[in-house]
Amino acid sequence: MTQKSLKCLITGGAGFIGSHLAEELVNRGHRVTIIDNLYNGKQTYHDDLFQKIPFLKISVLDHEMIDLLVANHDVIFHLGAILGVKSTMDRSVELMETNIDGTRNVLRAALKYDKKVVFASTSEVYGKATPPFAEDGDRLYGATNKLRWCYAVSKTLEETLCLGYGLKGLKVSVVRYFNIYGPRAKEGPYAGVIPRFISAALKGDPIQVYGDGTQTRCFTYISDAVEATIRAIDDECNNEIINIGSQSEMNILNLAKLVRKLSHSNSPILYVPFEDVYPLGFEEIPNRYPDVSKMSSLLSFKPKVSFIEGLSETIEWFKENI
Ligand SMILES: NC(=O)c1ccc[n+]([C@@H]2O[C@H](COP(=O)([O-])OP(=O)(O)OC[C@H]3O[C@@H](n4cnc5c(N)ncnc54)[C@H](O)[C@@H]3O)[C@@H](O)[C@H]2O)c1
């Protein structure tokens, strides 16, 4: 399926992962349409790309437009979503409605027109379960009034919708991303930790480590995430949920030190209590570590970019773009 030229629709295509995915699909000779309501997209990052491929400012909540667009494409990469722990706490209703209703619009239309969907889910769905996280492992969330869990709950529900539509005959694959980073990752106080640290290091600001810095994550470079996402088009992946991640685990304090070193920065490292950053109801996930055996067997894929290499590339990009 990946061999012939496909008509690909990317929702959330002006975002970090979606824009890289769009570029790679175009490089491989596929035809791509991007839709995004620019809730969190940066059109200025992609001016070149948007001259080459159609970009439509449309919300995934516009079910009539979604229906029309899905009908005219072969594969839909559904990445358009509201994400991030801070968003989940500040805008939980908007997040739940956008994510769940948007996904339902995409899935309904794709079933109607017999199109393939690759749905972007997240390692957040594992919640407080004990790593390593395997796709068929249990999930564990905190109390409902801890709004921090609403992003995980929305993606869990969306995954369940995907599998339900799969039972009705939809060709759908779910990719669960583990902390993707690279050029164009969003910076800002509540953004992913890597862009936040790089931005502070390059500006000479304190690098703020939330909590004691012993929490660990496995970071995955964007080109690896994109490659795995494209492989998930394959029919063998229908009705499958697949972790997309690396297994190089790093604690956040060591990450801060590494970013500072690679950026040649003198920024101090500052510990900030979680209570000072997040409102009541926040819970941290201490360790996040994927089981990647399914990614390796089903997608025949292993991440290729080393952490040092990926981090250095990302720092170079931020030097030009902050
Ligand atoms: N970056 C990661 O590490 C990571 C990890 C796990 C899962 N994901 C998932 O991958 C997908 C892409 O994430 P990203 O990191 O590129 O984030 P991003 O915020 O850069 O991209 C999401 C895009 O969706 C768009 N969007 C929001 N609401 C929309 C709507 N109503 N209609 C159309 N577009 C809308 C935003 O404007 C944004 O451009 C998301 O579904 C996210 O949940 C990302």
The ligand as a Tripos MOL2 file, in Angstrom:
@<TRIPOS>MOLECULE
LIG
   44    48     1     0     0
SMALL
NO_CHARGES

@<TRIPOS>ATOM
      1 N1          4.3120   15.3750   20.4760 N.am      1 LIG1
      2 C1          4.2230   14.2630   21.2050 C.2       1 LIG1
      3 O1          5.1780   13.8840   21.9040 O.2       1 LIG1
      4 C2          2.9650   13.4480   21.2030 C.ar      1 LIG1
      5 C3          2.9110   12.3700   22.0830 C.ar      1 LIG1
      6 C4          1.7750   11.5940   22.0980 C.ar      1 LIG1
      7 C5          0.7220   11.8560   21.2380 C.ar      1 LIG1
      8 N2          0.7860   12.9050   20.4000 N.ar      1 LIG1
      9 C6         -0.3730   13.1120   19.5210 C.3       1 LIG1
     10 O2          0.0820   13.4170   18.2220 O.3       1 LIG1
     11 C7         -0.7890   14.3610   17.6000 C.3       1 LIG1
     12 C8          0.0240   15.5560   17.1110 C.3       1 LIG1
     13 O3          0.6640   16.1440   18.2240 O.3       1 LIG1
     14 P1          1.7440   17.2990   18.0690 P.3       1 LIG1
     15 O4          2.8070   17.0560   19.0640 O.co2     1 LIG1
     16 O5          2.1010   17.4930   16.6540 O.co2     1 LIG1
     17 O6          0.9220   18.5300   18.6400 O.3       1 LIG1
     18 P2          0.5460   19.9130   17.9530 P.3       1 LIG1
     19 O7         -0.2520   20.6860   18.9530 O.co2     1 LIG1
     20 O8          1.7510   20.5540   17.3940 O.co2     1 LIG1
     21 O9         -0.3990   19.4310   16.7690 O.3       1 LIG1
     22 C9         -1.7790   19.2580   16.9090 C.3       1 LIG1
     23 C10        -2.4380   20.1010   15.8620 C.3       1 LIG1
     24 O10        -3.8540   19.9220   15.9500 O.3       1 LIG1
     25 C11        -4.4390   21.1720   15.6490 C.3       1 LIG1
     26 N3         -5.8090   21.2300   16.1460 N.ar      1 LIG1
     27 C12        -6.2680   21.4240   17.4100 C.ar      1 LIG1
     28 N4         -7.6020   21.4660   17.4120 N.ar      1 LIG1
     29 C13        -8.0060   21.2730   16.1440 C.ar      1 LIG1
     30 C14        -9.2680   21.2260   15.4950 C.ar      1 LIG1
     31 N5        -10.4140   21.3790   16.1950 N.pl3     1 LIG1
     32 N6         -9.3060   21.0460   14.1700 N.ar      1 LIG1
     33 C15        -8.1660   20.9100   13.4270 C.ar      1 LIG1
     34 N7         -6.9370   20.9490   13.9730 N.ar      1 LIG1
     35 C16        -6.8650   21.1320   15.3100 C.ar      1 LIG1
     36 C17        -3.5480   22.1860   16.3300 C.3       1 LIG1
     37 O11        -3.7080   23.4890   15.8070 O.3       1 LIG1
     38 C18        -2.1750   21.5970   16.0550 C.3       1 LIG1
     39 O12        -1.5930   22.1510   14.8810 O.3       1 LIG1
     40 C19        -1.8550   14.7080   18.6240 C.3       1 LIG1
     41 O13        -3.0180   13.9570   18.3550 O.3       1 LIG1
     42 C20        -1.2410   14.2730   19.9410 C.3       1 LIG1
     43 O14        -2.2300   13.9050   20.8850 O.3       1 LIG1
     44 C21         1.8690   13.7200   20.3590 C.ar      1 LIG1
@<TRIPOS>BOND
     1     1     2 1
     2     2     3 2
     3     2     4 1
     4     4     5 ar
     5     4    44 ar
     6     5     6 ar
     7     6     7 ar
     8     7     8 ar
     9     8     9 1
    10     8    44 ar
    11     9    10 1
    12     9    42 1
    13    10    11 1
    14    11    12 1
    15    11    40 1
    16    12    13 1
    17    13    14 1
    18    14    15 2
    19    14    16 1
    20    14    17 1
    21    17    18 1
    22    18    19 2
    23    18    20 1
    24    18    21 1
    25    21    22 1
    26    22    23 1
    27    23    24 1
    28    23    38 1
    29    24    25 1
    30    25    26 1
    31    25    36 1
    32    26    27 ar
    33    26    35 ar
    34    27    28 ar
    35    28    29 ar
    36    29    30 ar
    37    29    35 ar
    38    30    31 1
    39    30    32 ar
    40    32    33 ar
    41    33    34 ar
    42    34    35 ar
    43    36    37 1
    44    36    38 1
    45    38    39 1
    46    40    41 1
    47    40    42 1
    48    42    43 1
@<TRIPOS>SUBSTRUCTURE
     1 LIG1         1 GROUP 0 **** ****
